């Protein structure tokens, strides 16, 4: 069997030992005589899987007791609607929501939220082609916003918040909502600095189909009347994410990933690995004029590294050569172009080193 180095932005690489264990348990989970795919979500077998996954995630992120962890469907794009449907009802209508626009996913969030509330774009780096995060002191926040929304890691554009913004003093206490789809569990965070954290699982946690929501207790129970019942956080929380049938197999795989992360030393240890992997790639990109990364150095993503060849007529040759070396999914997003290497938790340093070796080889041949 040949395993490639998969640099896909999502669905993305999973730890090999997680896949091997899932394969071993495919037909018979722990002597139950059933695959997890076949289990009732209300049966004792799956409930034990769910409870372990919730407990391990709470431990890994240090989630305080006054926060609920919800396992939902719909992905990050779904949450762009589900978040306002659950939060804008806290304010007199029409409510205002503040957004900081740092890239493609922020832009999608803004577009979706406009269906349910008034939107104030408090800051934007669009004029800079999303190559940096607007300095915190430039944000023009509302005094009575329902919440402030940021995307802490822009998967497409390759910018990442290196800090947790403090917004309450400028907004009269509005909670901070963060889309962390593509870097959750890759670095230590203070969950208490956020009112809501959400993310699709398919980038750094597990297979597509699962969405995680971590929400502070006092923000639950204000859903608009038009909010679908399956996405009403109070109903979901009151039913321990079992109000409707959850994505059971995706939760199971996520649980295996959480266990794997704990064996690696937890989030703190994983962050150090991610710092080293990102430095390995960025250091080489910065050392040559043959390739370029245009993102400001103080907000470069550790997870998603976009880069460009100086001579873009070589793009197809570059991708073909990479494929020959089992380095796959390096083509940049269609809206940005160029190349992109996504180096999530499950990407080993050997994969990043193999990419750097190929970058050097290709430059030597064509530079």
C-alpha positions in Angstrom: 0.0 0.0 0.0 1.3 3.5 -0.9 0.3 6.4 1.3 0.8 9.8 -0.3 1.4 13.1 1.4 -2.0 14.7 1.1 -1.9 18.5 1.3 -5.6 19.0 0.7 -7.3 21.8 2.5 -10.3 19.6 3.3 -11.4 17.0 3.5 -7.9 16.5 4.6 -5.3 14.1 5.9 -6.1 12.0 9.0 -3.6 10.2 11.3 -2.7 6.9 9.8 -3.1 5.0 13.1 -6.7 6.4 13.4 -7.5 5.1 10.0 -6.0 1.7 10.8 -7.9 1.4 14.1 -11.2 2.4 12.3 -10.5 -0.3 9.7 -9.9 -2.9 12.4 -13.2 -1.9 14.1 -15.2 -1.5 11.0 -17.2 -4.8 11.2 -17.2 -5.3 15.0 -16.8 -2.4 17.4 -15.5 -3.7 20.8 -17.3 -7.0 20.5 -20.7 -5.5 19.8 -21.0 -7.4 16.5 -21.9 -4.2 14.8 -20.1 -1.4 12.9 -20.4 2.0 14.4 -22.2 2.9 11.1 -25.0 0.6 12.1 -25.5 1.6 15.7 -28.5 3.4 17.1 -27.5 6.9 18.2 -29.5 6.2 21.3 -28.0 2.9 22.1 -25.5 2.4 25.0 -22.6 1.6 22.6 -22.8 4.8 20.6 -23.6 6.9 23.7 -20.3 5.7 25.2 -18.5 6.8 22.0 -20.2 10.2 22.1 -19.5 10.8 25.8 -15.8 9.9 25.4 -15.5 12.2 22.4 -17.1 15.1 24.3 -15.0 14.5 27.4 -11.7 14.3 25.5 -12.4 17.4 23.5 -13.3 19.3 26.6 -10.0 18.2 28.2 -7.9 19.0 25.1 -9.2 22.5 24.7 -9.7 23.2 28.4 -13.4 24.0 27.8 -14.9 25.6 31.0 -17.9 24.0 32.7 -20.1 26.9 31.7 -19.8 26.0 28.0 -21.7 23.4 26.0 -20.1 21.3 23.3 -22.5 20.5 20.5 -22.1 18.0 17.7 -24.0 19.2 14.7 -24.2 19.0 10.9 -24.1 21.7 8.2 -20.4 22.6 8.2 -18.9 26.0 8.7 -21.1 27.4 5.9 -24.2 26.1 7.7 -23.1 27.8 10.9 -22.9 31.1 9.0 -26.7 31.0 9.2 -27.1 29.0 12.4 -25.0 31.5 14.5 -27.1 34.6 13.7 -30.3 32.5 14.0 -29.3 31.7 17.5 -27.7 34.9 18.6 -29.4 38.0 17.1 -32.5 37.3 19.1 -30.7 38.5 22.2 -31.1 42.1 20.9 -34.0 44.3 19.8 -34.6 43.8 16.1 -33.2 44.6 13.7 -30.0 43.5 15.4 -26.5 44.5 14.3 -23.6 42.1 14.0 -20.0 43.2 13.6 -17.7 41.4 11.2 -13.9 41.6 10.7 -13.4 40.7 7.0 -10.0 38.9 6.7 -10.6 36.7 3.6 -12.8 34.4 1.6 -14.6 32.7 4.6 -15.2 36.0 6.4 -16.8 37.3 3.2 -19.1 34.3 2.9 -20.1 34.7 6.6 -21.0 38.4 5.9 -23.1 37.5 2.9 -25.0 34.9 4.8 -25.6 36.9 7.9 -27.2 39.8 5.9 -30.2 37.5 5.5 -30.9 37.6 9.2 -29.6 40.9 10.6 -27.9 44.2 9.9 -24.1 43.8 9.3 -21.4 46.2 10.2 -18.0 45.5 8.6 -15.9 46.8 11.4 -12.7 46.3 9.6 -11.5 44.7 6.3 -8.3 43.8 4.6 -9.9 43.4 1.2 -8.1 46.4 -0.1 -4.8 44.7 0.7 -6.0 41.5 -1.0 -6.4 39.8 2.3 -2.7 39.6 3.0 -2.9 40.8 6.6 -5.3 41.2 9.5 -6.5 44.7 10.1 -4.8 46.1 13.3 -7.1 45.8 16.3 -7.0 49.6 16.9 -8.6 50.2 13.5 -11.7 48.2 14.1 -14.9 50.3 14.2 -17.1 48.2 16.4 -20.8 48.9 17.2 -21.7 49.8 20.8 -24.7 47.4 20.9 -23.8 44.5 18.6 -25.3 41.1 19.1 -21.9 39.7 18.6 -18.5 40.2 16.8 -17.6 37.6 14.2 -14.1 36.7 13.1 -12.5 33.8 11.1 -9.4 33.0 13.1 -7.8 31.1 10.2 -8.6 31.8 6.6 -8.1 28.5 4.8 -8.0 30.0 1.3 -6.1 33.2 1.9 -3.6 31.8 4.5 -3.9 34.4 7.3 -4.3 33.4 11.0 -5.0 35.4 14.1 -2.1 35.0 16.5 -4.0 36.4 19.4 -7.6 36.5 20.9 -9.1 39.9 20.3 -10.6 41.6 23.3 -13.8 43.3 22.0 -16.1 43.6 25.0 -14.9 47.0 26.2 -15.6 48.5 22.8 -19.0 46.9 22.2 -20.7 47.0 25.6 -20.0 43.3 26.2 -20.8 41.7 22.9 -19.5 38.1 22.7 -16.8 37.2 20.3 -17.7 34.5 17.8 -15.0 32.6 16.0 -15.0 30.3 13.0 -12.0 28.0 13.8 -12.7 25.4 11.1 -9.2 25.1 9.8 -7.0 25.5 12.9 -9.0 24.3 15.9 -6.8 21.9 18.1 -3.7 23.1 16.3 -2.8 25.6 19.0 -3.6 26.5 22.5 -6.5 28.9 23.0 -8.4 30.4 25.9 -11.9 29.3 25.3 -13.2 31.8 27.8 -12.2 34.6 25.5 -15.0 33.6 23.1 -18.7 33.4 23.4 -19.0 30.8 20.5 -16.4 28.7 18.7 -17.4 26.7 15.7 -15.8 24.6 13.0 -16.3 22.0 10.4 -14.4 18.8 11.3 -13.1 17.9 7.8 -9.9 19.9 8.1 -8.2 19.1 11.4 -10.5 16.7 13.2 -12.2 14.1 11.1 -14.4 13.4 8.1 -16.8 15.8 6.5 -20.3 15.8 8.0 -19.6 16.8 11.6 -19.6 20.4 12.9 -18.5 21.4 16.4 -20.0 24.2 18.3 -18.7 25.4 21.7 -21.1 27.9 23.2 -21.3 29.7 26.5 -24.4 28.8 28.5 -25.8 32.3 28.7 -25.9 32.6 24.9 -28.2 29.6 24.5 -32.0 30.0 24.4 -32.5 33.0 22.1 -33.1 31.4 18.8 -35.3 33.3 16.3 -38.7 31.7 15.6 -37.5 30.9 12.1 -34.6 28.8 13.3 -35.0 25.2 12.3 -35.4 23.0 15.4 -32.4 20.8 14.6 -30.2 23.9 14.7 -31.7 25.5 17.8 -28.7 25.3 20.2 -31.0 25.0 23.3 -32.8 22.0 21.9 -29.6 20.4 20.8 -27.9 21.1 24.2 -31.0 19.9 26.1 -30.8 16.6 24.2 -27.0 16.1 24.3 -26.7 16.5 20.6 -29.3 13.8 20.0 -32.3 15.9 19.2 -32.0 14.4 15.7 -29.7 11.7 14.4 -26.2 13.1 14.6 -23.4 12.2 12.2 -22.5 9.1 14.2 -19.6 7.8 12.3 -17.9 11.2 12.0 -18.3 11.6 15.7 -16.6 8.2 16.2 -13.7 9.2 14.0 -13.3 12.5 15.7 -13.2 10.7 19.0 -10.4 8.6 17.7 -8.5 11.7 16.6 -9.0 13.3 20.1 -7.5 10.1 21.6 -4.6 10.3 19.2 -4.0 13.9 20.1 -3.8 13.1 23.7 -1.2 10.4 23.0 0.8 13.0 21.1 1.0 15.1 24.2 -2.1 17.2 23.7 -2.6 20.6 22.0 0.5 22.1 23.6 2.8 19.5 22.1 0.9 19.6 18.8 1.3 23.4 18.6 5.1 23.1 18.9 5.1 20.6 16.0 3.0 22.9 13.9 5.3 25.8 14.6 8.3 23.7 13.4 6.5 22.4 10.3 5.4 25.9 9.3 8.8 27.4 9.9 10.4 24.7 7.7 8.2 25.6 4.8 8.1 29.4 5.2 11.8 29.6 5.8 12.5 28.1 2.4 9.9 30.1 0.6 11.4 33.3 2.0 14.9 32.2 1.0 14.3 32.3 -2.7 12.9 34.5 -5.4 11.6 31.5 -7.4 8.6 31.2 -5.0 6.7 33.8 -3.0 4.2 34.0 -0.1 2.5 37.4 0.1 1.1 37.2 3.6 2.3 39.5 6.3 4.7 37.5 8.5 3.0 38.4 11.7 -0.3 36.7 10.6 0.8 33.8 8.4 -1.2 30.7 8.9 0.5 27.6 10.3 -2.1 25.4 8.7 -2.6 26.7 5.2 0.4 28.0 3.3 -0.4 29.6 -0.1 2.5 30.3 -2.4 3.2 31.3 -6.0 5.8 30.4 -8.6 7.6 33.4 -10.1 6.9 32.0 -13.5 3.3 30.8 -13.4 3.6 29.2 -16.8 5.3 26.4 -14.9 2.4 25.7 -12.6 1.2 22.6 -14.4 4.7 21.2 -14.7 5.1 21.8 -10.9 1.9 20.0 -10.1 2.7 17.1 -12.4 6.2 16.7 -10.8 4.6 16.8 -7.4 2.2 14.1 -8.3 5.0 11.9 -9.5 6.5 12.2 -6.0 3.2 11.5 -4.2 2.8 15.1 -3.1 -0.9 15.7 -3.8 -3.5 18.4 -3.6 -1.1 21.4 -3.9 -3.1 23.4 -6.4 -4.3 26.7 -4.9 -8.0 27.6 -4.5 -9.5 28.8 -7.8 -10.3 32.2 -6.3 -6.6 32.8 -5.4 -4.6 30.7 -7.8 -1.0 29.5 -7.3 -0.3 26.7 -4.9 -1.4 25.9 -1.4 0.0 23.4 1.1 -2.3 22.5 4.0 -0.2 21.1 6.8 -2.7 20.2 9.5 -2.0 18.3 12.7 -2.0 14.9 10.9 0.6 16.0 8.3 3.9 14.6 9.6 7.1 16.7 9.4 8.4 14.2 6.9 5.7 15.3 4.5 6.7 19.0 4.8 10.3 18.0 4.4 9.5 16.1 1.2 7.7 19.1 -0.1 10.6 21.4 0.6 13.0 18.9 -1.0 10.8 19.0 -4.1 10.6 22.8 -4.1 14.4 22.9 -4.2 14.6 20.3 -6.9 12.1 22.0 -9.1 13.8 25.4 -8.7 17.1 23.9 -9.5 15.7 22.5 -12.7 13.7 25.5 -13.8 15.1 28.5 -12.0 
